[in-house]
Amino acid sequence: MCVCVANRSCKHPFCVPIADAMLSRLWGMITGKRPAEEGGEPPAKRRAGSPRSTSSASRGNTPGQAASSKPQQFYIGGPEFKLLLLGDGQTGKTCFVQRHLSGEFPQVYRPTEGCEMRKLKVSTSQGPVLFNIWDTAGQEQFSGLRDGYFIGSQCAMVFFDVTKRESHQNVARWVSEVRKVTGDIPIVVVGNKIDLPRIVKAQEGSLLMRKLKVQYYDLSVKTRFNLEMPLLCLARRLLHDNSLKLVAEEGQLPRTPSAPSSRQRRQAELDLARATNVPIEDDDDDL
């Protein structure tokens, strides 16, 4: 057992349920009630992606109807979902999160160790949606911890760097690893750094979309190109609403997807048309 089990700042996967149980018991001793009886939880910060007790009504289940194996969780403003960020190191996973949260683009690379958790609220036409983001390390030395981070995930994004062929070749492995643990959850693959001279062409991203049955987007975190599209796509899939749109928060400008130029749009359409006509080979090493 980890010596930090009573410390809620510990992110060790085996300490999480133990620490939660200890806090729940302490809360019951103070109030004389269990958190479930109050319809709430102890006044401690709930971990990102941790289970939340909800009534059958809040989960959308009718009386007598069994709950889903992955119940939709709720915070005060609306539904929340655990989102995994996967991919090789230096593909832009952490930059993607920071760009959304602060608007800043980090100039210095700092590798993620293990897993970092952040909360990101997105305002939509159905109301706010909260993504509990688990930003996982891409380095091989952390591979033994990943399965524990995958458990309970409801959607995922897989990143690769369009300037590095190897990161593109590893996408299929990342998708396979997460599906072994989570099953058939919505997955979006993004080819980041399209603002740089690319080695992996857009057509190859379209082939990935067909081969792995995932959604694909070209992305530039630096220039904000398509920055909103992966989250919008996941929100539509999770809420089963293809007409869902991003809306402005009070006092802010609308968060609309970055629109490509007419030249980029024509090139993307051409690449997609070409990819549609390319036969998929089972022994394709890049996939």
SEFIDO-930101 format. One line per field, with one value per residue: x, y, z of N, C-alpha, C in turn; residue in one letter. Coordinates in nm, 3 decimals. Layout:
<rs>
n.px <- [X;...]
n.py <- [Y;...]
n.pz <- [Z;...]
ca.px <- [X;...]
ca.py <- [Y;...]
ca.pz <- [Z;...]
c.px <- [X;...]
c.py <- [Y;...]
c.pz <- [Z;...]
aa <- [A;...]
</rs>
This chain:
<rs>
n.px <- [0.085;0.053;0.237;0.126;-0.146;-0.350;-0.345;-0.504;-0.394;-0.241;-0.189;-0.174;-0.292;-0.390;-0.431;-0.639;-0.922;-0.906;-0.837;-1.064;-1.263;-1.186;-1.222;-1.496;-1.596;-1.505;-1.651;-1.908;-1.894;-1.878;-2.114;-2.314;-2.445;-2.445;-2.270;-2.428;-2.685;-2.733;-2.740;-2.512;-2.162;-1.855;-1.703;-1.466;-1.228;-1.332;-1.186;-1.067;-1.252;-1.333;-1.575;-1.916;-2.188;-2.512;-2.862;-3.120;-3.280;-3.118;-2.938;-3.087;-3.233;-3.524;-3.753;-3.664;-3.514;-3.205;-2.887;-2.651;-2.341;-2.144;-2.220;-2.350;-2.194;-2.253;-2.193;-2.244;-2.322;-2.382;-2.335;-2.045;-1.737;-1.483;-1.184;-0.928;-0.594;-0.372;-0.068;0.255;0.550;0.603;0.411;0.217;0.012;-0.013;0.021;-0.209;-0.409;-0.332;-0.352;-0.627;-0.711;-0.572;-0.511;-0.253;0.051;0.285;0.635;0.850;0.940;0.807;0.821;0.549;0.500;0.398;0.083;-0.122;-0.390;-0.665;-0.939;-1.175;-1.409;-1.662;-1.874;-2.185;-2.458;-2.635;-2.586;-2.338;-2.050;-1.837;-1.509;-1.310;-0.989;-0.736;-0.416;-0.181;0.151;0.374;0.611;0.805;0.889;0.684;0.488;0.391;0.203;-0.020;-0.262;-0.407;-0.475;-0.645;-0.885;-1.232;-1.256;-1.431;-1.403;-1.153;-0.851;-0.606;-0.282;-0.057;0.253;0.285;0.527;0.686;0.740;0.741;0.574;0.326;0.309;0.275;0.018;-0.190;-0.123;-0.163;-0.442;-0.534;-0.447;-0.598;-0.858;-0.862;-0.894;-1.107;-1.307;-1.538;-1.517;-1.577;-1.328;-1.090;-0.850;-0.568;-0.359;-0.100;0.077;0.066;0.142;0.406;0.660;0.539;0.569;0.404;0.128;-0.196;-0.366;-0.286;-0.374;-0.647;-0.665;-0.606;-0.840;-1.028;-0.917;-0.893;-1.138;-1.204;-1.247;-1.080;-0.861;-0.667;-0.441;-0.330;-0.196;-0.048;-0.120;-0.388;-0.549;-0.825;-0.860;-1.081;-1.232;-1.187;-1.291;-1.553;-1.647;-1.630;-1.809;-2.049;-2.074;-2.086;-2.313;-2.499;-2.589;-2.577;-2.610;-2.511;-2.362;-2.088;-2.106;-2.107;-1.965;-2.090;-2.009;-1.795;-1.636;-1.777;-1.681;-1.571;-1.500;-1.178;-1.161;-1.060;-0.853;-0.963;-0.795;-0.677;-0.908;-0.988;-0.766;-0.784;-1.027;-0.953;-0.751;-0.901;-1.074;-0.890;-0.792;-1.016;-1.031;-0.817;-0.706;-0.729;-0.474;-0.411;-0.161;-0.032;0.233;0.242;0.004]
n.py <- [-0.120;0.223;0.478;0.723;0.707;0.836;1.087;1.307;1.425;1.240;1.053;0.791;0.496;0.288;0.404;0.581;0.477;0.391;0.617;0.775;0.621;0.638;0.913;0.936;0.779;0.931;1.165;1.069;1.010;1.266;1.400;1.216;1.103;0.921;1.010;0.951;0.963;1.227;1.315;1.421;1.482;1.441;1.753;1.774;1.801;1.636;1.368;1.385;1.211;1.019;0.792;0.897;0.924;0.897;0.960;0.743;0.895;1.112;0.981;0.916;0.683;0.487;0.387;0.073;0.012;-0.113;0.028;0.179;0.022;0.208;0.466;0.791;1.067;1.346;1.689;2.001;2.170;2.012;1.721;1.507;1.374;1.127;1.185;1.054;1.137;1.036;0.909;0.932;1.073;1.429;1.506;1.694;1.678;1.781;2.052;2.097;2.085;2.299;2.512;2.530;2.581;2.811;2.962;3.000;2.914;2.681;2.737;2.590;2.254;2.021;1.710;1.489;1.311;1.002;1.063;1.344;1.536;1.729;1.965;2.053;2.272;2.285;2.489;2.424;2.390;2.232;2.291;2.320;2.105;1.892;1.792;1.557;1.547;1.318;1.328;1.144;1.003;0.973;0.840;0.539;0.433;0.469;0.293;0.074;0.170;0.251;0.104;0.122;0.391;0.399;0.278;0.318;0.524;0.730;0.839;0.920;1.078;1.047;1.138;1.230;1.333;1.518;1.563;1.357;1.039;0.798;0.842;0.847;0.586;0.453;0.499;0.308;0.115;0.256;0.303;0.039;-0.046;0.114;0.037;-0.229;-0.211;-0.030;-0.085;-0.017;0.287;0.637;0.764;1.001;1.074;1.280;1.466;1.648;1.968;2.077;2.318;2.309;2.191;1.902;1.546;1.325;1.293;1.451;1.275;1.029;1.044;1.033;0.772;0.639;0.695;0.539;0.282;0.232;0.297;0.548;0.897;1.156;1.441;1.700;1.910;2.205;2.305;2.525;2.733;2.727;2.597;2.402;2.356;2.331;2.130;1.842;1.815;1.903;1.707;1.477;1.549;1.556;1.284;1.163;1.277;1.210;1.376;1.508;1.762;1.931;2.229;2.455;2.714;3.059;3.149;3.338;3.673;3.624;3.574;3.377;3.032;2.914;2.666;2.678;2.804;2.656;2.782;2.863;2.735;2.536;2.393;2.295;2.134;1.944;1.820;1.706;1.529;1.358;1.244;1.106;0.926;0.771;0.611;0.446;0.118;-0.072;-0.237;-0.528;-0.578;-0.339;-0.157;0.097;0.127]
n.pz <- [0.000;-0.075;0.093;0.096;0.114;0.249;0.156;-0.049;-0.269;-0.392;-0.685;-0.740;-0.892;-0.730;-0.488;-0.506;-0.478;-0.213;-0.062;-0.117;0.006;0.274;0.323;0.280;0.490;0.710;0.668;0.710;0.983;1.086;1.004;1.046;0.840;0.534;0.230;0.002;0.102;0.130;-0.121;-0.216;-0.174;0.016;0.124;-0.033;-0.290;-0.574;-0.751;-1.088;-1.322;-1.139;-0.995;-0.951;-0.729;-0.842;-0.884;-1.019;-1.181;-1.254;-1.411;-1.623;-1.623;-1.615;-1.349;-1.222;-1.438;-1.550;-1.472;-1.698;-1.798;-1.806;-1.655;-1.723;-1.589;-1.368;-1.305;-1.133;-1.343;-1.569;-1.787;-1.742;-1.865;-1.886;-2.043;-2.234;-2.322;-2.560;-2.713;-2.878;-2.716;-2.717;-2.904;-2.868;-2.677;-2.408;-2.465;-2.614;-2.416;-2.246;-2.422;-2.457;-2.193;-2.096;-2.315;-2.389;-2.564;-2.497;-2.495;-2.422;-2.405;-2.181;-2.058;-1.985;-1.686;-1.604;-1.542;-1.595;-1.467;-1.569;-1.573;-1.814;-1.930;-2.172;-2.354;-2.492;-2.733;-2.598;-2.340;-2.073;-2.094;-1.925;-1.950;-1.805;-1.818;-1.880;-1.915;-2.054;-2.023;-2.297;-2.310;-2.312;-2.067;-1.890;-1.956;-1.812;-1.635;-1.771;-1.826;-1.589;-1.589;-1.805;-1.734;-1.700;-1.880;-2.113;-2.360;-2.609;-2.728;-2.975;-3.046;-3.308;-3.460;-3.745;-3.858;-3.793;-3.883;-3.734;-3.513;-3.633;-3.727;-3.489;-3.407;-3.449;-3.260;-3.020;-3.033;-3.030;-2.775;-2.597;-2.662;-2.582;-2.310;-2.264;-2.445;-2.714;-2.735;-2.821;-3.036;-3.135;-3.373;-3.416;-3.631;-3.548;-3.560;-3.820;-3.910;-3.966;-4.200;-4.340;-4.307;-4.291;-4.484;-4.543;-4.668;-4.568;-4.309;-4.356;-4.448;-4.212;-4.071;-4.204;-4.179;-3.898;-3.807;-3.688;-3.606;-3.784;-3.770;-3.913;-3.736;-3.570;-3.291;-3.230;-3.415;-3.375;-3.554;-3.633;-3.361;-3.189;-3.298;-3.237;-2.970;-3.007;-3.183;-3.018;-2.813;-2.956;-3.025;-2.770;-2.656;-2.837;-3.049;-3.346;-3.438;-3.254;-3.127;-3.059;-2.820;-2.711;-2.399;-2.119;-2.147;-2.311;-2.632;-2.899;-2.904;-3.169;-3.420;-3.574;-3.894;-4.199;-4.468;-4.805;-4.986;-4.827;-4.767;-5.018;-5.076;-4.870;-4.935;-5.178;-5.094;-4.932;-5.121;-5.277;-5.088;-5.040;-5.260;-5.239;-5.194;-4.891;-4.726;-4.537;-4.433;-4.401;-4.294;-4.184;-4.055]
ca.px <- [0.000;0.131;0.240;0.052;-0.285;-0.445;-0.326;-0.587;-0.318;-0.176;-0.258;-0.147;-0.423;-0.440;-0.463;-0.760;-1.043;-0.885;-0.848;-1.204;-1.339;-1.152;-1.286;-1.640;-1.623;-1.487;-1.765;-2.023;-1.878;-1.902;-2.252;-2.409;-2.510;-2.358;-2.284;-2.537;-2.812;-2.751;-2.740;-2.391;-2.035;-1.776;-1.658;-1.328;-1.225;-1.345;-1.085;-1.113;-1.281;-1.374;-1.719;-2.002;-2.317;-2.623;-2.990;-3.159;-3.336;-3.011;-2.871;-3.178;-3.291;-3.657;-3.756;-3.653;-3.424;-3.068;-2.798;-2.551;-2.213;-2.068;-2.321;-2.312;-2.175;-2.299;-2.153;-2.353;-2.367;-2.417;-2.265;-1.899;-1.683;-1.338;-1.120;-0.787;-0.507;-0.270;0.020;0.398;0.597;0.627;0.313;0.133;-0.104;-0.021;0.002;-0.350;-0.485;-0.297;-0.405;-0.769;-0.735;-0.515;-0.489;-0.110;0.121;0.414;0.752;0.950;0.881;0.821;0.755;0.455;0.544;0.282;-0.045;-0.166;-0.534;-0.717;-1.081;-1.200;-1.552;-1.695;-2.013;-2.248;-2.599;-2.709;-2.539;-2.196;-2.000;-1.708;-1.417;-1.204;-0.882;-0.622;-0.307;-0.088;0.287;0.398;0.738;0.792;0.914;0.560;0.388;0.334;0.096;-0.126;-0.390;-0.479;-0.530;-0.747;-1.009;-1.339;-1.255;-1.550;-1.362;-1.007;-0.785;-0.472;-0.205;0.072;0.322;0.292;0.667;0.759;0.676;0.725;0.457;0.210;0.308;0.237;-0.123;-0.270;-0.095;-0.232;-0.586;-0.556;-0.427;-0.709;-0.979;-0.855;-0.938;-1.230;-1.408;-1.560;-1.551;-1.544;-1.186;-1.051;-0.706;-0.530;-0.222;-0.065;0.192;0.057;0.203;0.544;0.671;0.491;0.613;0.281;0.033;-0.335;-0.425;-0.255;-0.466;-0.777;-0.655;-0.619;-0.980;-1.097;-0.857;-0.916;-1.277;-1.199;-1.254;-0.945;-0.848;-0.542;-0.447;-0.215;-0.220;0.020;-0.199;-0.527;-0.624;-0.906;-0.838;-1.206;-1.304;-1.188;-1.383;-1.689;-1.680;-1.653;-1.933;-2.161;-2.085;-2.124;-2.449;-2.585;-2.651;-2.488;-2.630;-2.456;-2.270;-2.023;-2.168;-2.027;-1.993;-2.130;-1.897;-1.686;-1.668;-1.808;-1.569;-1.604;-1.386;-1.097;-1.198;-0.946;-0.861;-1.023;-0.694;-0.667;-1.030;-0.982;-0.665;-0.838;-1.127;-0.880;-0.684;-1.003;-1.120;-0.785;-0.784;-1.133;-1.008;-0.698;-0.740;-0.665;-0.404;-0.403;-0.022;0.024;0.317;0.216;-0.122]
ca.py <- [0.000;0.345;0.548;0.848;0.669;0.930;1.216;1.310;1.471;1.125;1.011;0.649;0.435;0.201;0.484;0.660;0.429;0.379;0.752;0.815;0.549;0.694;1.043;0.914;0.732;1.044;1.255;1.009;1.025;1.406;1.441;1.111;1.060;0.884;1.107;0.916;0.999;1.371;1.349;1.497;1.417;1.518;1.879;1.765;1.804;1.503;1.342;1.381;1.079;0.924;0.767;0.986;0.863;0.973;0.891;0.686;1.000;1.191;0.901;0.896;0.550;0.478;0.295;-0.068;-0.008;-0.129;0.136;0.144;-0.019;0.331;0.569;0.929;1.138;1.484;1.788;2.095;2.234;1.923;1.592;1.507;1.254;1.108;1.191;1.015;1.188;0.935;0.933;0.938;1.196;1.547;1.519;1.811;1.648;1.878;2.183;2.104;2.117;2.433;2.607;2.545;2.633;2.944;3.032;3.013;2.805;2.664;2.745;2.493;2.120;1.955;1.580;1.444;1.194;0.926;1.115;1.471;1.548;1.864;1.976;2.149;2.289;2.331;2.534;2.375;2.423;2.154;2.328;2.293;1.968;1.891;1.684;1.526;1.508;1.242;1.349;1.037;1.013;0.894;0.771;0.395;0.394;0.479;0.207;-0.020;0.234;0.305;0.035;0.177;0.521;0.381;0.226;0.415;0.630;0.731;0.885;0.934;1.142;0.994;1.239;1.203;1.450;1.500;1.576;1.237;0.920;0.694;0.871;0.807;0.440;0.402;0.531;0.185;0.050;0.332;0.276;-0.099;-0.054;0.173;-0.042;-0.352;-0.181;0.048;-0.125;0.068;0.425;0.732;0.799;1.095;1.080;1.410;1.486;1.782;2.043;2.095;2.447;2.280;2.104;1.772;1.421;1.246;1.373;1.445;1.154;0.917;1.058;0.984;0.627;0.596;0.705;0.422;0.158;0.213;0.337;0.661;1.028;1.214;1.582;1.774;2.001;2.285;2.369;2.655;2.833;2.703;2.537;2.287;2.332;2.295;2.022;1.712;1.817;1.912;1.574;1.386;1.590;1.510;1.139;1.126;1.325;1.158;1.492;1.551;1.904;2.006;2.337;2.529;2.845;3.152;3.165;3.474;3.767;3.581;3.554;3.236;2.942;2.846;2.597;2.757;2.769;2.648;2.868;2.796;2.646;2.419;2.315;2.224;2.030;1.839;1.746;1.627;1.419;1.262;1.172;1.012;0.820;0.684;0.518;0.364;-0.006;-0.091;-0.364;-0.573;-0.582;-0.205;-0.136;0.227;0.125]
ca.pz <- [0.000;-0.084;0.220;0.083;0.086;0.309;0.093;-0.170;-0.384;-0.455;-0.807;-0.764;-0.924;-0.625;-0.370;-0.528;-0.412;-0.068;-0.006;-0.126;0.107;0.405;0.336;0.292;0.626;0.800;0.646;0.776;1.128;1.123;0.977;1.080;0.717;0.423;0.120;-0.090;0.163;0.115;-0.263;-0.245;-0.150;0.111;0.064;-0.079;-0.437;-0.635;-0.852;-1.227;-1.375;-1.036;-1.000;-0.873;-0.701;-0.899;-0.878;-1.147;-1.265;-1.312;-1.513;-1.734;-1.617;-1.559;-1.236;-1.255;-1.551;-1.505;-1.512;-1.798;-1.742;-1.793;-1.636;-1.749;-1.465;-1.372;-1.207;-1.112;-1.466;-1.678;-1.790;-1.747;-1.926;-1.873;-2.174;-2.238;-2.427;-2.585;-2.826;-2.847;-2.654;-2.800;-3.013;-2.843;-2.591;-2.300;-2.528;-2.652;-2.295;-2.199;-2.519;-2.426;-2.058;-2.073;-2.441;-2.413;-2.632;-2.429;-2.582;-2.374;-2.389;-2.051;-2.073;-1.882;-1.612;-1.556;-1.591;-1.538;-1.480;-1.578;-1.605;-1.921;-1.957;-2.306;-2.363;-2.615;-2.748;-2.499;-2.208;-2.052;-2.086;-1.857;-1.982;-1.709;-1.909;-1.828;-2.010;-2.021;-2.075;-2.416;-2.302;-2.291;-1.928;-1.814;-2.019;-1.716;-1.556;-1.856;-1.815;-1.474;-1.627;-1.908;-1.677;-1.679;-1.982;-2.199;-2.492;-2.617;-2.841;-3.002;-3.118;-3.370;-3.514;-3.890;-3.901;-3.748;-3.936;-3.633;-3.429;-3.713;-3.731;-3.357;-3.377;-3.441;-3.131;-2.915;-3.043;-2.987;-2.630;-2.523;-2.686;-2.504;-2.173;-2.257;-2.543;-2.831;-2.699;-2.928;-3.044;-3.240;-3.401;-3.470;-3.679;-3.500;-3.613;-3.965;-3.943;-4.004;-4.319;-4.296;-4.370;-4.301;-4.560;-4.500;-4.725;-4.479;-4.197;-4.401;-4.450;-4.072;-4.034;-4.259;-4.128;-3.755;-3.777;-3.597;-3.672;-3.798;-3.801;-3.912;-3.622;-3.530;-3.162;-3.232;-3.489;-3.336;-3.665;-3.591;-3.218;-3.122;-3.366;-3.168;-2.856;-3.060;-3.235;-2.905;-2.746;-3.039;-3.012;-2.634;-2.629;-2.944;-3.114;-3.453;-3.465;-3.140;-3.164;-2.952;-2.801;-2.633;-2.257;-2.086;-2.143;-2.397;-2.773;-2.928;-2.931;-3.294;-3.479;-3.666;-4.031;-4.291;-4.585;-4.920;-5.043;-4.739;-4.779;-5.146;-5.065;-4.783;-5.013;-5.277;-5.022;-4.889;-5.240;-5.315;-4.987;-5.055;-5.371;-5.213;-5.124;-4.761;-4.716;-4.399;-4.387;-4.411;-4.177;-4.124;-3.984]
c.px <- [0.088;0.124;0.160;-0.097;-0.386;-0.435;-0.402;-0.514;-0.245;-0.257;-0.232;-0.279;-0.479;-0.479;-0.597;-0.881;-1.029;-0.901;-0.991;-1.289;-1.313;-1.220;-1.437;-1.678;-1.610;-1.604;-1.889;-2.016;-1.911;-2.050;-2.357;-2.483;-2.404;-2.376;-2.400;-2.672;-2.840;-2.761;-2.616;-2.268;-1.958;-1.721;-1.510;-1.332;-1.230;-1.243;-1.146;-1.134;-1.326;-1.525;-1.796;-2.136;-2.427;-2.750;-3.023;-3.216;-3.227;-2.937;-2.962;-3.240;-3.431;-3.655;-3.753;-3.560;-3.282;-2.983;-2.700;-2.422;-2.120;-2.166;-2.266;-2.306;-2.220;-2.226;-2.264;-2.408;-2.411;-2.336;-2.114;-1.850;-1.532;-1.278;-0.972;-0.715;-0.390;-0.184;0.165;0.432;0.621;0.533;0.212;0.014;-0.121;-0.042;-0.144;-0.435;-0.458;-0.350;-0.553;-0.791;-0.688;-0.500;-0.342;-0.056;0.259;0.530;0.859;0.881;0.911;0.748;0.663;0.508;0.422;0.154;-0.076;-0.315;-0.579;-0.867;-1.099;-1.348;-1.571;-1.843;-2.071;-2.394;-2.688;-2.672;-2.393;-2.166;-1.861;-1.628;-1.314;-1.089;-0.769;-0.515;-0.195;0.047;0.303;0.525;0.719;0.809;0.789;0.452;0.321;0.217;-0.029;-0.260;-0.473;-0.542;-0.645;-0.883;-1.111;-1.344;-1.377;-1.522;-1.212;-0.967;-0.645;-0.399;-0.088;0.125;0.341;0.434;0.750;0.683;0.649;0.602;0.328;0.198;0.260;0.090;-0.206;-0.247;-0.165;-0.382;-0.617;-0.545;-0.547;-0.837;-0.979;-0.910;-1.077;-1.341;-1.422;-1.608;-1.518;-1.396;-1.165;-0.900;-0.675;-0.384;-0.183;0.059;0.187;0.107;0.349;0.546;0.640;0.551;0.493;0.174;-0.110;-0.405;-0.403;-0.340;-0.605;-0.778;-0.666;-0.765;-1.057;-1.047;-0.898;-1.058;-1.280;-1.221;-1.113;-0.955;-0.702;-0.554;-0.318;-0.250;-0.160;-0.063;-0.348;-0.611;-0.692;-0.897;-0.964;-1.270;-1.300;-1.286;-1.528;-1.735;-1.712;-1.783;-2.055;-2.182;-2.138;-2.267;-2.547;-2.661;-2.555;-2.504;-2.574;-2.356;-2.203;-2.085;-2.079;-2.066;-2.023;-2.007;-1.780;-1.733;-1.698;-1.682;-1.604;-1.481;-1.311;-1.125;-1.073;-0.964;-0.922;-0.923;-0.680;-0.790;-1.030;-0.881;-0.715;-0.941;-1.060;-0.813;-0.784;-1.054;-1.018;-0.780;-0.900;-1.112;-0.885;-0.739;-0.663;-0.604;-0.386;-0.261;0.046;0.102;0.288;0.090;-0.126]
c.py <- [0.124;0.420;0.677;0.824;0.767;1.070;1.221;1.367;1.358;1.078;0.864;0.576;0.345;0.279;0.556;0.604;0.420;0.515;0.802;0.749;0.605;0.828;1.030;0.870;0.846;1.141;1.200;1.022;1.167;1.442;1.341;1.059;1.014;0.985;1.078;0.958;1.148;1.412;1.427;1.416;1.497;1.643;1.876;1.757;1.663;1.487;1.341;1.239;0.980;0.908;0.863;0.917;0.952;0.891;0.835;0.792;1.081;1.115;0.877;0.759;0.558;0.380;0.151;-0.096;-0.016;-0.014;0.086;0.104;0.100;0.446;0.707;1.003;1.283;1.567;1.892;2.148;2.141;1.795;1.608;1.372;1.248;1.095;1.157;1.088;1.091;0.974;0.938;1.070;1.305;1.556;1.630;1.788;1.754;2.019;2.203;2.145;2.260;2.541;2.634;2.615;2.778;3.027;3.044;2.891;2.791;2.664;2.643;2.360;2.065;1.822;1.549;1.318;1.123;0.978;1.246;1.488;1.694;1.858;2.084;2.154;2.347;2.369;2.493;2.418;2.340;2.191;2.291;2.143;1.975;1.768;1.673;1.466;1.437;1.244;1.251;1.057;0.924;0.812;0.625;0.357;0.403;0.383;0.113;0.037;0.262;0.236;0.088;0.312;0.507;0.346;0.339;0.527;0.616;0.784;0.906;1.013;1.083;1.093;1.175;1.332;1.429;1.518;1.455;1.112;0.816;0.717;0.833;0.655;0.380;0.426;0.405;0.113;0.123;0.304;0.136;-0.112;-0.001;0.092;-0.173;-0.331;-0.120;-0.001;-0.021;0.206;0.517;0.771;0.894;1.092;1.215;1.407;1.629;1.837;2.058;2.232;2.430;2.196;1.959;1.659;1.331;1.333;1.355;1.320;1.033;0.923;1.006;0.832;0.569;0.593;0.583;0.293;0.130;0.248;0.442;0.789;1.086;1.362;1.620;1.880;2.081;2.355;2.509;2.763;2.825;2.645;2.408;2.258;2.282;2.168;1.887;1.708;1.826;1.776;1.477;1.420;1.545;1.360;1.100;1.166;1.285;1.270;1.546;1.698;1.992;2.111;2.393;2.666;2.929;3.145;3.312;3.564;3.729;3.571;3.408;3.156;2.860;2.777;2.688;2.712;2.762;2.746;2.790;2.699;2.520;2.330;2.233;2.109;1.914;1.754;1.656;1.506;1.313;1.180;1.069;0.894;0.722;0.578;0.429;0.237;-0.019;-0.230;-0.401;-0.568;-0.446;-0.173;-0.004;0.228;0.008]
c.pz <- [0.000;0.049;0.215;0.067;0.141;0.248;-0.038;-0.290;-0.454;-0.574;-0.838;-0.785;-0.815;-0.500;-0.383;-0.456;-0.261;-0.003;-0.009;-0.018;0.247;0.426;0.353;0.433;0.726;0.788;0.716;0.927;1.172;1.113;1.022;0.960;0.618;0.311;0.028;-0.035;0.146;-0.030;-0.302;-0.217;-0.046;0.045;0.033;-0.230;-0.493;-0.744;-0.991;-1.270;-1.271;-1.037;-0.912;-0.853;-0.756;-0.887;-1.014;-1.239;-1.331;-1.417;-1.632;-1.735;-1.558;-1.443;-1.284;-1.371;-1.501;-1.555;-1.615;-1.730;-1.727;-1.776;-1.665;-1.617;-1.481;-1.268;-1.203;-1.243;-1.576;-1.676;-1.792;-1.797;-1.905;-2.012;-2.162;-2.350;-2.441;-2.704;-2.782;-2.779;-2.757;-2.921;-2.987;-2.753;-2.482;-2.354;-2.567;-2.532;-2.251;-2.293;-2.494;-2.292;-2.042;-2.200;-2.478;-2.488;-2.569;-2.528;-2.544;-2.351;-2.250;-2.059;-1.956;-1.817;-1.556;-1.618;-1.520;-1.566;-1.476;-1.607;-1.710;-1.951;-2.097;-2.309;-2.497;-2.620;-2.657;-2.356;-2.191;-2.044;-2.024;-1.898;-1.870;-1.789;-1.834;-1.936;-1.975;-2.087;-2.197;-2.410;-2.260;-2.144;-1.841;-1.864;-1.920;-1.637;-1.639;-1.838;-1.700;-1.505;-1.726;-1.849;-1.654;-1.782;-2.073;-2.339;-2.491;-2.740;-2.854;-3.092;-3.192;-3.432;-3.664;-3.943;-3.860;-3.791;-3.828;-3.547;-3.501;-3.716;-3.599;-3.323;-3.360;-3.309;-3.017;-2.915;-2.994;-2.836;-2.554;-2.543;-2.609;-2.363;-2.171;-2.349;-2.653;-2.791;-2.817;-2.922;-3.161;-3.252;-3.463;-3.514;-3.650;-3.572;-3.766;-4.008;-3.985;-4.131;-4.280;-4.377;-4.392;-4.368;-4.508;-4.551;-4.634;-4.352;-4.233;-4.410;-4.309;-4.030;-4.083;-4.195;-3.984;-3.713;-3.667;-3.677;-3.677;-3.830;-3.812;-3.802;-3.612;-3.400;-3.162;-3.299;-3.458;-3.449;-3.619;-3.441;-3.148;-3.177;-3.293;-3.051;-2.902;-3.112;-3.123;-2.833;-2.825;-3.026;-2.874;-2.600;-2.738;-3.014;-3.220;-3.488;-3.353;-3.189;-3.039;-2.942;-2.712;-2.486;-2.229;-2.074;-2.230;-2.541;-2.798;-2.956;-3.054;-3.350;-3.576;-3.809;-4.119;-4.405;-4.701;-4.985;-4.960;-4.752;-4.909;-5.141;-4.980;-4.857;-5.116;-5.211;-4.980;-5.007;-5.285;-5.217;-5.000;-5.162;-5.352;-5.141;-4.994;-4.755;-4.570;-4.344;-4.400;-4.284;-4.108;-4.042;-3.890]
aa <- [M;C;V;C;V;A;N;R;S;C;K;H;P;F;C;V;P;I;A;D;A;M;L;S;R;L;W;G;M;I;T;G;K;R;P;A;E;E;G;G;E;P;P;A;K;R;R;A;G;S;P;R;S;T;S;S;A;S;R;G;N;T;P;G;Q;A;A;S;S;K;P;Q;Q;F;Y;I;G;G;P;E;F;K;L;L;L;L;G;D;G;Q;T;G;K;T;C;F;V;Q;R;H;L;S;G;E;F;P;Q;V;Y;R;P;T;E;G;C;E;M;R;K;L;K;V;S;T;S;Q;G;P;V;L;F;N;I;W;D;T;A;G;Q;E;Q;F;S;G;L;R;D;G;Y;F;I;G;S;Q;C;A;M;V;F;F;D;V;T;K;R;E;S;H;Q;N;V;A;R;W;V;S;E;V;R;K;V;T;G;D;I;P;I;V;V;V;G;N;K;I;D;L;P;R;I;V;K;A;Q;E;G;S;L;L;M;R;K;L;K;V;Q;Y;Y;D;L;S;V;K;T;R;F;N;L;E;M;P;L;L;C;L;A;R;R;L;L;H;D;N;S;L;K;L;V;A;E;E;G;Q;L;P;R;T;P;S;A;P;S;S;R;Q;R;R;Q;A;E;L;D;L;A;R;A;T;N;V;P;I;E;D;D;D;D;D;L]
</rs>
